[in-house]
Amino acid sequence: MEGKIAEKIDLIQNSMFDDVLHPGCHCLPWCVGYQLAGSLTLRLQQLDVRCETKTKDNVFVTVVASIQYRALAEKASDAFYRLSNTKEQIQAYVFDVIRASVPKLDLDSTFEQKNDIAKAVEDELEKAMSAYGYEIVQTLIVDIEPDTQVKRAMNEINAAARLRVAANEKAEAEKILQIKRAEGEAESKYLSGLGIARQRQAIVDGLRDSVLAFSENVPGTSAKDVMDMVLVTQYFDTMKEVGASSKSSAVFIPHGPGAVKDIASQIREGLLQAEGVAHGDKRESEKKMSSIGTGYDLSVTTFSPDGRVFQIEYAGKAVDNSGTVVAIRCKDGVVMGVEKLIASKMMLPGSNRRIHAVHRHSGMAVAGLAADGRQIVTRAKSEATNYESTYGEPIPVKELAERVASYVHLCTLYWWLRPFGCGVILGGYDRDGPQLYMVEPSGVSYRYFGAAIGKGRQAAKTEIEKLKLSEMTCREGVIEVAKIIYGVHDEAKDKAFELEMSWVCDESKRQHQKVPDDLLEEAKAAAKAALEEMDAD
């Protein structure tokens, strides 16, 4: 039989032995039992394998490997008889190597070390396939495709990083501009002072030359006599001008020219006293400005002389004027309660909420400006969603608190922003158990057993310190929080309020939820009863 294609060989067999026919013209003796067993191509073949796996940082990726292989002519019998489904065999080896290598690397390292992965695949295939008459010519990792949501998250992270760099560059440019402006002003003052000094030097030089010339032309006179005469002349000229411009008809002058020395001393002392008074007034003015914020509260980037940032303190005042927010961490979860002041009797109950759900396992209570609080809640939701889409698990409460605190602090760094006029309490349940954090308008974040902000924060903190939180369940905590909020509410000064409460605990299956209505009503009744009992005492 003739082999028409040079890259193809035929295998024949009879009852006694097998043989291989290489490309060329051959005669196959059918009569003695020879038959064609099959054909085997010697061409270079390519197999593209798509393998889905997960990186060390829990990112799902699809690795595309391209395998170039061919059968060896001298081992054609092995390639034909000892191995079937060649492509499936190669694909199995590729899956094994990739899924053993990629989970040891994070996403960035996977891209950086794709050549190492390709080399590992090639070595494994070469070792396995050579025994079956195949040669692995080349192995390439042609693509690494992260999940679509991961790509979107990475683009958002890169965009945020570039925006941060742009903001820093803009701030640096403004800083340089201010420095150059200050340097120009300093140079201008220096040159102005230099001109005044030269002017005075010229006056002194001219006066000295005049005194020396007068002494030389009038024998028997000294320089001191000439200066006394000049002072007397200037003194009488001054008195003449005072008399001409003053409305008073009487001018008191010394009884003789000998008092010129006393006048010079008085003038000198008067100038020194005036300068001292001016400096004292300036220091007193600066001290007064520092204490009341005048001149130092125009920008969030300005520090007062005693190290205060008044814009942040003003934001804290907005929090202090808000209704009280109380949160406690019990042994089985976190309870949050808000004294939501009712601005108008026309408002529907439940509107303008102060407690928001951030994620399935976490919630946030807001004190201060409600609109600012909603902006922080929106940012917190975005951070929680991005974290879960990137890492495939709910965001830890500590990580969420740090990200929210960084966002709040960002608004205290640039003059074109203002601080958030609110503080937030963040409660949640993660792998480490119940967690409670508070973020202040400055961007400071702390972890608490119990926290309170708003009008009645001091009294509320005192009551929280009396509780044995480590032994208390959230069901008991709901009643205690209600008692605290009713106790710190001043009916004489404050408006009516609506009690808003939520929890995340074992009873709520570790989901952030509103406190059930029956339990909320029970807590209100217990709080009112405790308040009446305290009033009776």
C-alpha positions in Angstrom: 0.0 0.0 0.0 1.3 3.5 -0.8 1.7 6.1 1.9 0.6 9.3 0.1 1.3 11.7 2.9 4.9 12.0 4.2 3.7 12.8 7.7 1.7 9.6 8.0 2.7 6.0 8.5 0.7 2.8 8.3 0.7 -0.1 10.6 0.1 -3.7 9.4 -0.3 -6.9 11.3 -0.9 -10.6 10.7 -1.2 -13.5 13.0 2.5 -13.8 13.7 4.0 -10.2 14.0 3.3 -6.5 13.6 5.1 -4.2 11.3 5.3 -0.5 10.4 5.2 0.9 6.9 6.9 4.2 6.5 5.8 6.7 3.8 6.4 5.4 0.3 5.1 2.7 -2.1 4.4 -0.7 -0.5 2.7 -3.9 -1.6 0.5 -5.5 1.1 0.3 -9.3 0.7 -3.4 -9.8 1.7 -3.3 -13.4 0.8 -1.0 -14.4 3.6 -3.0 -12.7 6.3 -1.6 -9.1 6.3 -4.1 -6.4 7.1 -3.9 -2.7 7.7 -4.3 -2.0 11.5 -4.4 1.8 11.2 -2.6 5.0 10.4 -0.7 7.4 12.7 0.1 11.0 11.7 3.6 12.4 12.4 2.5 16.0 12.0 2.9 18.5 14.8 -0.4 18.8 16.5 -1.8 21.4 19.0 -4.2 20.9 21.8 -5.7 23.9 23.7 -6.8 23.1 27.2 -8.9 25.4 29.4 -8.6 24.7 33.1 -10.6 26.5 35.8 -8.9 26.8 39.2 -8.6 29.0 42.2 -5.6 31.1 43.3 -4.2 31.4 46.8 -6.2 34.6 47.4 -9.5 32.8 46.5 -9.8 34.3 42.9 -11.3 31.9 40.3 -9.3 32.0 37.1 -9.4 30.1 33.8 -5.9 29.1 32.6 -5.6 28.4 28.9 -2.7 26.1 28.0 -1.5 25.3 24.4 0.3 22.0 24.0 2.2 21.2 20.8 3.1 17.5 20.4 3.7 14.8 17.8 4.2 11.1 17.5 7.8 9.7 17.1 8.3 7.6 14.0 10.7 5.2 15.7 8.0 4.6 18.5 5.0 4.5 16.2 3.9 1.1 17.5 3.9 2.4 21.1 2.0 5.5 20.1 -0.6 3.5 18.3 -1.1 0.4 20.5 -0.2 1.6 24.0 -2.3 4.8 24.2 -5.8 5.7 23.2 -7.6 9.0 23.5 -4.3 11.0 23.4 -5.9 14.4 23.8 -7.9 13.4 26.9 -4.7 11.9 28.4 -2.8 15.1 27.8 -5.7 17.2 29.1 -5.8 15.2 32.3 -2.0 15.8 33.0 -2.4 19.5 32.3 -5.4 19.8 34.7 -3.3 18.0 37.4 -0.3 20.2 37.1 -2.2 23.5 36.8 -4.5 22.7 39.7 -1.5 21.8 41.8 0.5 24.9 41.0 -1.9 27.8 40.8 -3.5 27.4 44.3 -0.1 28.1 45.8 0.1 31.5 44.1 -1.9 34.7 44.5 -3.4 36.3 41.4 -0.5 38.7 40.7 2.1 35.9 41.1 0.1 33.7 38.8 0.5 36.2 36.0 4.2 36.8 36.9 5.1 33.1 37.0 3.1 31.8 34.0 6.3 30.7 32.3 7.2 28.6 35.4 3.7 27.0 35.2 4.2 26.2 31.5 7.6 24.7 32.3 6.1 22.5 35.0 3.3 21.3 32.6 5.8 20.6 29.9 8.1 18.6 32.2 5.3 16.5 33.5 3.9 15.8 30.0 7.4 15.0 28.6 8.0 12.5 31.4 4.6 10.9 31.0 4.1 10.9 27.2 7.6 9.9 26.1 6.9 6.3 27.3 4.0 6.2 24.8 6.0 7.3 21.8 5.0 11.0 21.9 7.2 14.1 22.0 6.1 17.3 23.7 7.5 20.1 21.4 6.4 23.1 23.4 3.9 24.1 26.1 2.6 27.7 26.4 0.3 29.4 28.9 -1.5 31.6 26.4 -4.1 33.3 28.7 -5.1 33.6 32.3 -8.7 34.8 32.6 -10.0 36.0 36.0 -13.7 35.9 36.8 -15.7 38.9 35.2 -16.6 40.3 38.6 -13.0 40.1 39.7 -11.9 42.0 36.6 -14.5 44.7 37.4 -13.3 44.9 41.0 -9.7 45.1 39.9 -10.5 48.0 37.5 -12.3 49.8 40.3 -9.4 49.3 42.6 -7.0 50.6 40.0 -9.3 53.6 39.2 -9.5 54.4 43.0 -5.7 54.2 43.3 -5.2 56.5 40.3 -7.7 59.0 41.8 -5.9 58.9 45.0 -2.6 59.6 43.2 -4.2 62.4 41.3 -5.5 63.9 44.5 -2.1 63.7 46.1 -0.4 65.3 43.1 -2.9 68.1 43.1 -2.4 68.7 46.8 1.4 68.7 46.3 1.0 71.2 43.4 -1.0 73.5 45.6 1.5 73.1 48.4 4.4 74.0 46.0 2.3 77.0 44.8 1.8 78.2 48.4 5.5 77.7 49.2 6.6 79.6 46.1 4.1 82.4 47.0 5.5 82.6 50.5 9.1 82.6 49.2 8.2 85.4 46.8 6.6 87.4 49.6 9.7 86.8 51.9 12.0 87.9 49.1 9.9 91.0 48.5 10.1 91.9 52.2 13.8 91.2 52.3 14.4 93.5 49.3 12.1 96.2 50.8 14.0 96.0 54.1 17.3 96.2 52.2 16.2 99.3 50.5 15.1 100.9 53.7 18.5 100.0 55.3 20.4 101.5 52.4 18.2 104.7 52.6 19.0 105.1 56.3 22.6 104.4 55.7 22.7 107.1 53.1 21.1 109.5 55.6 23.6 108.6 58.3 26.5 109.0 55.8 25.2 112.4 54.7 24.7 113.6 58.3 28.2 112.4 59.3 29.7 114.2 56.3 27.8 117.4 57.2 28.9 117.2 60.9 32.5 116.7 59.9 32.4 119.6 57.4 30.8 121.9 60.0 33.5 121.0 62.6 36.2 121.7 60.1 34.7 125.1 59.0 33.9 126.3 62.6 37.0 125.9 64.8 36.4 125.0 68.4 33.2 122.9 67.8 32.9 119.2 68.3 30.7 116.6 66.6 28.6 116.4 69.8 27.9 120.2 69.7 26.7 119.9 66.2 24.4 117.0 67.0 22.9 118.9 69.9 22.3 121.8 67.7 20.6 119.6 65.1 18.4 118.1 67.8 17.4 121.5 69.1 16.6 122.7 65.6 14.4 119.6 64.9 12.8 120.0 68.3 11.7 123.6 67.6 10.5 122.6 64.1 8.4 119.9 65.6 6.9 122.2 68.2 6.1 124.7 65.4 4.3 122.0 63.5 2.4 120.9 66.6 1.4 124.4 67.3 0.2 125.0 63.7 -1.8 121.8 63.5 -3.2 121.6 67.0 -6.5 123.2 68.1 -5.0 123.9 71.5 -3.7 127.4 72.0 -1.1 126.4 74.7 1.9 124.3 74.1 4.2 123.2 77.0 7.9 123.0 76.1 11.0 122.6 78.3 12.4 125.7 79.9 15.6 125.5 77.9 17.6 123.7 75.2 19.4 121.8 77.8 16.4 119.5 78.1 16.9 118.2 74.6 18.7 115.2 76.1 15.7 114.5 78.3 13.3 114.8 75.3 15.4 112.3 73.3 15.3 109.9 76.2 11.5 110.3 76.5 11.0 109.8 72.8 13.2 106.7 72.8 11.3 105.2 75.8 8.0 106.1 74.3 8.8 104.2 71.1 10.0 101.2 73.0 6.8 101.2 75.2 4.6 101.5 72.1 6.4 98.6 70.4 6.0 96.5 73.5 2.3 97.3 73.8 1.8 96.5 70.1 3.5 93.1 70.5 1.5 92.4 73.7 -1.7 93.2 71.9 -0.7 90.9 69.0 0.0 88.1 71.4 -3.2 88.6 73.2 -5.1 88.7 69.9 -3.5 85.5 68.8 -4.3 83.8 72.1 -7.9 85.0 71.8 -8.1 83.8 68.1 -6.6 80.4 69.2 -9.2 79.9 71.9 -12.3 80.8 69.8 -11.1 79.5 66.4 -11.2 82.9 64.6 -8.9 82.6 61.6 -8.1 79.0 62.2 -11.5 77.4 61.4 -11.7 78.4 57.8 -10.2 75.2 56.5 -10.0 71.6 57.7 -6.3 71.6 56.8 -5.5 74.5 59.2 -4.1 73.8 62.7 -4.5 76.3 65.5 -1.3 77.2 67.6 -2.4 74.7 70.2 -2.7 71.9 67.7 -6.5 71.9 67.2 -8.5 71.4 64.0 -11.7 73.4 64.6 -13.5 72.0 61.6 -13.4 68.5 63.0 -14.5 69.8 66.4 -17.4 71.6 64.8 -18.4 68.2 63.1 -18.2 66.7 66.6 -20.7 69.3 67.8 -23.2 68.1 65.2 -22.9 64.6 66.6 -23.3 65.9 70.2 -26.5 67.7 69.3 -28.1 64.5 67.8 -30.2 61.9 69.5 -28.4 59.4 71.7 -27.2 56.2 70.1 -26.3 53.2 72.4 -24.8 49.9 71.4 -23.6 47.0 73.5 -21.8 43.7 72.8 -23.4 40.8 74.6 -22.2 37.2 74.9 -24.2 36.1 71.8 -24.3 39.2 69.7 -24.6 43.0 69.4 -27.6 45.2 70.2 -28.0 48.8 68.8 -30.6 51.4 69.8 -31.2 55.0 68.7 -33.2 57.9 70.2 -34.6 59.2 66.9 -35.9 62.7 67.7 -39.1 63.5 65.8 -38.7 66.8 64.1 -42.4 67.2 63.2 -45.6 65.5 64.3 -46.4 65.2 60.6 -43.7 62.7 60.1 -44.7 59.1 59.6 -43.2 56.6 62.1 -40.3 54.6 60.7 -39.2 57.4 58.3 -35.7 58.9 58.2 -34.1 55.7 59.7 -31.0 56.0 61.8 -30.1 52.3 61.7 -29.1 50.7 58.4 -28.1 47.2 57.2 -24.7 47.2 55.6 -24.4 43.5 54.9 -26.1 40.3 55.9 -24.1 40.1 59.0 -23.5 43.8 59.9 -25.4 47.0 60.5 -24.7 50.7 61.3 -26.3 53.2 63.6 -25.8 57.0 62.8 -25.7 60.0 65.1 -25.4 63.5 63.7 -26.5 64.7 60.2 -28.7 62.0 58.7 -27.7 62.8 55.1 -24.0 62.5 55.9 -24.7 59.2 57.6 -26.4 57.8 54.5 -23.4 58.6 52.5 -21.2 56.7 54.9 -23.6 53.8 54.8 -23.5 53.7 51.0 -19.8 53.6 51.1 -19.8 50.8 53.7 -22.2 48.8 51.5 -20.0 49.2 48.5 -16.9 48.1 50.4 -18.7 45.0 51.8 -20.0 44.0 48.3 -16.6 44.5 46.6 -14.8 42.5 49.3 -17.3 39.6 49.0 -17.1 39.6 45.2 -13.3 39.6 45.3 -12.6 37.1 48.1 -15.8 35.0 48.1 -16.7 35.5 51.7 -18.4 38.2 53.9 -16.1 41.1 54.9 -14.8 40.9 58.6 -16.2 43.7 60.8 -12.7 44.9 61.6 -11.8 45.3 58.0 -15.1 47.1 57.3 -14.5 49.5 60.2 -11.0 50.3 59.0 -12.2 51.0 55.4 -15.0 53.2 56.7 -12.6 55.0 59.0 -10.2 55.6 56.2 -13.0 57.1 54.0 -14.1 59.4 56.8 -10.5 60.5 57.5 -10.0 61.3 53.8 -12.4 64.1 54.1 -10.2 65.8 56.8 -7.1 66.0 54.6 -8.0 68.3 51.8 -9.3 71.9 51.8 -12.0 71.3 49.2 -13.7 68.7 51.4 -15.5 69.0 54.7 -15.6 66.5 57.6 -18.7 64.3 57.9 -21.0 65.8 60.5 -21.8 62.4 62.0 -20.4 59.5 63.9 -21.4 55.9 63.3 -21.5 52.7 65.4 -20.8 49.5 63.5 -22.0 46.1 64.8 -21.7 42.7 63.2 -21.0 39.0 63.6 -18.0 37.3 61.8 -15.7 34.3 62.4 -14.3 36.0 65.5 -17.8 36.4 67.1 -19.8 39.5 67.8 -17.9 42.8 67.1 -18.7 46.4 67.9 -16.8 49.5 66.5 -17.3 53.2 66.5 -16.0 55.7 63.9 -15.7 59.3 64.9 -15.8 62.4 62.5 -12.0 62.6 62.6 -11.7 59.1 61.1 -10.6 57.5 64.4 -12.0 54.0 65.0 -12.0 51.9 68.2 -13.4 48.5 69.2 -15.8 48.6 72.2 -17.7 46.4 74.6 -20.3 49.2 74.8 -20.5 52.6 73.1 -22.7 55.7 73.2 -22.7 58.9 71.1 -25.1 61.9 70.9 -26.7 64.2 73.5 -26.8 61.8 76.4 -23.6 59.9 75.8 -22.0 60.7 79.2 -25.0 59.4 81.2 -25.4 56.5 78.8 -21.7 55.5 79.2 -22.1 55.5 83.0 -25.1 53.2 82.8 -23.3 50.9 80.3 -20.4 50.5 82.7 -22.8 49.1 85.3 -23.9 46.2 83.1 -22.3 42.7 83.1 -22.1 42.4 79.3 -20.1 39.2 79.2 -23.0 37.4 81.0 -25.9 39.1 79.2 -27.8 37.7 76.2 -29.0 40.0 73.4 -32.6 39.5 74.5 -31.8 40.9 77.9 -29.6 43.6 76.2 -32.5 44.9 74.2 -34.4 45.8 77.4 -31.3 47.3 79.0 -30.5 49.5 76.0 -34.2 50.7 75.9 -33.9 51.6 79.6 -30.7 53.6 79.0 -32.2 55.6 76.1 -35.4 56.4 78.0 -33.3 57.3 81.1 -31.1 59.8 79.3 -33.9 61.5 77.4 -34.8 64.9 78.8 -38.5 65.4 78.3 -38.2 69.1 79.3 -35.6 70.1 76.7 -35.8 67.5 74.0 -38.4 66.7 71.4 -40.4 63.5 71.4 -38.5 60.5 70.1 -39.0 57.2 68.4 -37.0 54.2 69.7 -35.3 52.4 66.9 -33.5 49.1 67.6 -31.7 46.3 65.8 -29.5 43.3 66.6 -27.3 40.7 65.1 -27.0 37.6 67.3 -27.5 33.9 67.5 -31.3 34.3 67.9 -31.4 36.2 64.6 -29.2 33.5 63.0 -26.3 35.9 63.0 -28.1 38.2 60.5 -28.5 41.9 61.1 -32.3 42.5 61.7 -34.7 44.9 63.3 -35.6 43.8 66.8 -39.0 41.9 66.6 -42.0 44.1 67.3 -43.1 42.1 70.3 -39.7 42.3 72.0 -39.4 46.0 71.1 -42.8 46.7 72.8 -41.7 44.7 75.8 -38.5 46.7 76.1 -40.4 50.0 75.8 -42.8 48.9 78.6 -39.9 47.8 80.8 -38.1 51.1 80.2 -41.2 53.2 81.0 -41.8 51.2 84.1 -38.2 51.7 85.3 -38.5 55.4 84.6 -41.7 55.7 86.6 -40.2 53.8 89.4 -37.2 56.1 89.5 -39.4 59.2 89.4 -41.5 57.8 92.3 -38.3 57.3 94.4 
